[in-house]
């Protein structure tokens, strides 16, 4: 028998260089990668402007990147978007080209930076983590009504719940919700979890969360939900938002945890606890809990409207009291300025689906975004 051929030895993962040198090499290579990434985006931008994808009978540069560079369509679309946005951001482009700004940070900055705030945002980004930059840029974007309303609609349209039956007799449920809807679900699970045995180990805690979700479903099917009550009576979610952003006087650094129209929708019919903070976000004073629409007024609204006031909608459960002129803008919390809307039409109203107006008789009517009167 012939002797087996010896396999080449694997290269050792450990070299003789010091840890300090290893760190320097990693950082240096990372900066070179950043600079190369910027050059790549410059090429993509020119390719997109010159519509190079047309000669391949494709519909966009993203499809060409998917075809020729092996990118997923989602990644490719984002590369094209960032490449085009950087054209109007010279300071960010310069830092990116030099390698001091990563693609992750540049991508986040490109969603909110403009010629007025670019330098301040870049200075913040160079001394922050990518996650901190992403969070700060998202909060700034949330405070801008036009941008954040589009984001809110995109998030809402992307919601889903899927189930998959497995061969071992179990079921996997996957769900994606908007942030405020997800917080509501988790509050319900937390409330149910409090009635179960507490678990100290993390693995057991996750199991009990699953049990709590089952309890929520069992309670609803058993008729435990109070259909006539407002959802805002049963849970409390904390949302940070600058008052100036609520009043559409947001400075360049005005921030909001959620899209500003989503916040205004939540504040239509809720309990509110104002908190005064300094510039570092440290609470200075805590106000008293205030109910925007009192329970007696809510009952009066139910007696008058009976159901959702949107034309053709007869939903009569989980209704919100909507301020036609928002109280943030000086509108009165009165019967004349409020009406009931179901959750779906309340969201559509705030996120740009339609508008409400008064006729010469001071009666409310609904108008679509195209100007058509809905009746």
Number of C-alpha atoms within 10 A of each C-alpha: 3 4 5 6 6 6 6 6 6 6 7 6 5 6 9 7 9 9 10 8 11 13 11 12 13 11 14 13 13 16 19 16 16 22 23 16 18 26 15 13 20 20 13 23 22 13 15 19 11 10 14 16 17 13 7 11 9 14 11 18 23 25 20 22 20 17 14 9 11 11 16 13 16 11 13 20 18 13 23 20 18 22 25 19 20 25 13 15 18 14 14 25 20 15 18 23 21 16 22 17 23 22 20 14 22 26 20 21 25 21 18 21 24 17 10 9 12 19 16 12 19 20 11 14 24 15 10 13 13 19 13 15 23 19 14 22 22 21 23 24 27 28 31 24 19 15 15 23 22 14 17 22 18 12 14 17 11 11 12 10 9 9 10 10 10 9 7 6 6 9 11 9 10 10 10 14 16 17 14 16 13 13 16 18 16 15 16 17 21 15 17 19 21 11 10 13 9 11 14 8 8 9 9 12 15 12 11 20 18 13 15 22 19 14 19 20 12 12 13 12 10 9 9 11 11 11 12 12 16 18 18 17 12 11 15 14 10 10 11 14 19 20 16 13 21 21 15 16 13 18 13 17 17 20 26 25 21 25 27 30 23 21 20 18 22 20 21 22 25 21 17 17 12 13 13 13 13 9 6 6 9 10 11 9 10 11 10 9 10 12 15 15 20 14 13 9 15 21 13 13 19 18 10 12 13 16 20 25 20 20 10 9 12 13 16 17 18 18 27 27 27 24 24 19 16 18 17 15 10 9 13 15 21 12 14 12 16 23 23 25 25 21 17 11 19 23 19 14 21 20 23 15 15 19 17 15 13 11 8 6 6 9 9 15 16 19 15 14 12 8 10 10 14 14 9
